[in-house]
Amino acid sequence: MTAIPNIISAQKAFFKTGKTIAISERLKYLKALKNEIITHEQAIYDALQKDFKKSEFETFISEFGLVISELNLAIKNLKKWSRPKRVTASILTFPSSDYIYYNPYGTILIIAPWNYPFLLAMEPLIMAIAAGNTVVLKPSELTKNTSQLLTDIIENVFPKDYAIAVQGGVETTTTLLSQKWDYIFFTGSVPVGKIVAQAAAKHLTPVTLELGGKSPCIVDASIDLKLVAKRLVWGKFLNGGQTCIAPDYVIIKAEIKQDFIEILKAEITKAYGENPKTSADFPRIINTKNTKRLAEMLKNVSIIFGGNVDENENYVSPTLIEEPSLESAVMCEEIFGPILPILTYETETDIENIIWHFEKPLALYVFSKEKIFVEKLLKKFSFGGGVVNDTLIHFGNYRLPFGGVGHSGMGAYHGKWGFVTFSHKKPIVKRGTWFDPTLRYAPYKGKLKLMKTLFKIFT
Ligand code: NAD
């Protein structure tokens, strides 16, 4: 493996050749990447199965399918997206033609997590390449099979000075972060996000942080609880609960809690059978460390369903917990596993007291038919993004910017938003030469009154 500083200087030199500016060049590589990924479709399913027993179906809907859609979108729209966008000129620049140019930043570091190891590595890479950058990708060290496959795919498609995957753990990431990048795109936990932000600040490197948090799911009494249970069980237990936007906990109107719990139990059993350990559709926890972390959360709380842990197999069953204290371990950090605490509310103030107890979450879900109640929640709380009457699905619309706010992250991507994130928006004014009023030039004596009038009229 080439030393990290050498990789970066080779990529910077390649960027300076201007080859990535050509849209035809970018398209050539995006198409080659698509072919390579399609050729490896089965290998991708196999890698994720080996890494944490993720089913082919879930890998298709939440990794492979989304990556191919993102590639199709970029390939179809790249010419349009990258054209300088004309905007209306201002009286202050008249006569002029004003534009926004979308310029690549240069050499980009992308650090990916393990929980959607293919999607969350490939999706930023696709848009960084579409925007004309070179890329060093650091996939997660916890998903060895998927990370090796990612490395091979990138190596088969790109010259190393254009894009490369560098595998490794904390030590490697620390070395990568000590270098000077033109942009850093990080997906992972809040504590590591802070390390990344500090490293970026040293070189004034712009950064996107896609982090996590405790995303609430509020359920009121106006809605069909069977439908809520179905959509909540899917969103919570997909990927074994290891989803950044998984509903972390439920806040339900107190009077319907008991009915809802019974419906939830039935729904979990319907999805994964009497023994989810034997279900082909229920993934494992990524490693023993995280299995133990989740097992700790199950101590000293009221478990009303599940609660089975097998550390040898990194298995934690779908579990429901009733009314944990906000100070208990399960409520003190992002759960990131198949454990669902159920809290209750009587008044809207109870909801506020719970949500404002935590940092700004990555997502918020509300199930209700009461439009005023829903709008109040959507407008009052600060969170990355959300869904009314379902879970997770805002991730699936590439027209919506996806990202956090405050502790759940900064910046956004998906679809064209990704292209925009990886581009510097460069304002350019092309000034006409046929008309040059003297008003703005010194000497200013006697011109202020007219200037003030013009400002009043035109701004
Ligand atoms: P993580 O922060 O532990 O690791 C992410 C990456 O950072 C990995 O590549 C890892 O090698 C590297 N890393 C780990 N420790 C480091 C250190 N001390 N110094 C430098 N680099 C280090 O996160 P994870 O466990 O892979 O993923 C889970 C977290 O990611 C959850 O908090 C989840 O909410 C969040 N997440 C967010 C999104 C999103 O889109 N917002 C998506 C997926 C996951």
Boltz pocket constraint, residues with backbone or C-beta under 6 A from the ligand:
constraints:
  - pocket:
      binder: B
      contacts: [[A, 111], [A, 112], [A, 113], [A, 114], [A, 115], [A, 116], [A, 120], [A, 138], [A, 139], [A, 140], [A, 141], [A, 168], [A, 169], [A, 170], [A, 173], [A, 174], [A, 187], [A, 188], [A, 189], [A, 190], [A, 192], [A, 193], [A, 195], [A, 209], [A, 210], [A, 211], [A, 212], [A, 213], [A, 243], [A, 244], [A, 245], [A, 334], [A, 336], [A, 362], [A, 404], [A, 408], [A, 409]]
      max_distance: 6.0
